[in-house]
Amino acid sequence: MVRTKTAGRSGPFVIREDVIRFTDGAEATYTVVTNPDSAFVVPYFDNGDTMLVRQWRHAWDESSWEVPSGTFDDGEDAMTCARRELAEETGLVAARYTSLGVVHGAAFLTGRAHLFLAEGMTASDRNPETYEQDMEVLRLPFADALQAGLDGGIAHSGSITALVRAARALKLL
């Protein structure tokens, strides 16, 4: 890298402009957004159901059906974040978690998405964040959620990836 400068900050997000030099001497500027890692959780009930949440996505100007997810709090690890987000958004507590791996989002984001399958569900109290007060929660057959991801009914890329990886882990694909 030739140089980097901070172009802006908002909460845990930092926008950088990085200038890199290729081996032929040409230079290019890349915009990079440093953002926290996140956890995506696919809850799976013994009867084959799952649970999705629907929330308003301001940047998209639309509501979005998604698996429960959220960004890490300071000092938090992936499993702690997954447990917290599942309980906050759905009121569910899982007895078992299986890692479904880690993926990256858009190529200009630094944060990674940690994907989990959660099984052995028990109900608890929901405790959504202030900005999640209008969040809808829907229990439905896992197969229907997976089909919605494959057919475009779910447009959130991290949720689609988590559902497909969960289906593979459950040997449904």
Secondary structure by P-SEA (a helix, b strand, c coil): ccccccccccccbbbbbbbbbccccbbbbbbbbbbbbbbbbbbbcccccbbbbbbbbccccbbbbbcccccccccccaaaaaaaaaaacccccccbbbbcbbbbccccccbbbbbbbbccccccccccccccccbbbbbccaaaaaaaaaacccccaaaaaaaaaaaaaaccc
